[in-house]
């Protein structure tokens, strides 16, 4: 039996039994007493498991003074009781998290975990640096935001408290003051948005967290909006500019682009099919055309708008304005 297998078994036995007798461990693991002691020390030092030996009962156990918050049993804090495979998976996720973490918001909290996982991987014969060198996630278009604002918004969302916002509208640059009941934080296309009930507009709104210029936590409890209502109003249309009044767009992609676009999810309720010429017909709902228009322009000239006519006119207008701007320059 490998050392890693022994450690995994010991972890399971210690967490699931009231106590592990030394004789039982020696027999089941088929190791010497000195090896067993080294394994126990390994669990203490590397995994942080609070393993305690009860001399009176002659058993190894999790220190009974280490209780879960609810007092029901042994705590799993501060220990990280993972196998090498589990640590490797978590280390991989940490690398992904570090890449997606806008502005390093979570880094102070993640770094202690990363160091512990790195030590565990290296002890198991794996180089933790290999994870960073083999996995790369690149973000595009992530906007800077203030850590303090994000923390206040996150705290209010979870603690169900209202927020006082000073918010700058991206299109008009106008600044408005809002009192909102936060509902959920959404990470979308590398940026954070707050879905909230706006008490000034008496309606649901989505706020870009990076556009918040000042935020203050209020004592008033936030009003709750049912998840299905949030999805109906803010999740019904395409992209982050959503609303309850939706239309349906039909796009046709050239045969050369069809197999690529056919594998993409533009909206959870989208419908798609290939036509007789191998082109991809994509139908999806939208409320506000702004983001959909931008994505259509990104695929030109391999896409055409089949419906509605208003969307086709808006795409053509954007192309025409761009051409006029270039020619005048």
ZIKATA-V405753 format. One record per backbone hydrogen bond with DSSP energy under -1.0 kcal/mol. NH is the residue of the N-H (numbers start at 1). CO is the residue of the C=O. Records with the same first field share a line. If there is no record, write none. Layout:
BEGIN
NH->CO + CO
END
This chain:
BEGIN
6->2
7->3
8->4
9->5
10->6
11->7
12->8
13->9
14->10
15->11
16->12
17->13
20->60
25->21
26->22
27->23
28->24
29->25
30->26
36->32
37->33
38->34
39->35
40->36
41->37
42->38
43->39
44->40
45->41
46->42
49->43
51->49
52->61
54->59
58->54
59->54
60->20
61->52
63->50
66->63
67->65
68->73
71->68
75->66
80->47
82->80
87->83
88->84
89->85
90->86
91->87
92->88
93->89
94->90
95->91
96->92
97->93
98->94
99->95
100->96
101->97
104->101
109->106
110->106
111->107
114->110
115->111
116->112
117->113
118->114
119->115
120->116
121->117
122->118
123->119
124->120
125->122
126->121
130->127
133->129
134->130
135->131
150->146
151->147
152->148
153->149
154->150
155->151
156->152
157->153
158->154
159->155
161->156
162->220
163->180
164->216
165->178
166->214
167->176
168->211
169->174
173->169
176->167
178->165
180->163
181->197
183->195
184->195
186->193
188->191
191->188
193->186
194->207
195->184
196->205
197->181
198->203
199->179
202->198
203->198
205->196
207->194
209->192
211->208
212->209
213->166
214->166
216->164
218->162
222->160
230->226
231->227
232->228
233->229
234->230
242->240
246->244
247->286
249->284
250->307
251->282
252->304
253->280
254->302
258->254
261->257
262->258
264->261
270->267
271->283
273->281
275->279
278->275
280->253
281->273
282->251
283->271
284->249
286->247
288->241
293->289
294->290
295->291
296->292
297->293
298->294
299->296
302->299
304->252
306->250
307->250
312->308
313->309
314->310
315->311
316->312
317->313
318->314
319->315
320->316
321->317
322->318
323->319
324->320
325->321
326->322
327->323
328->324
329->325
END
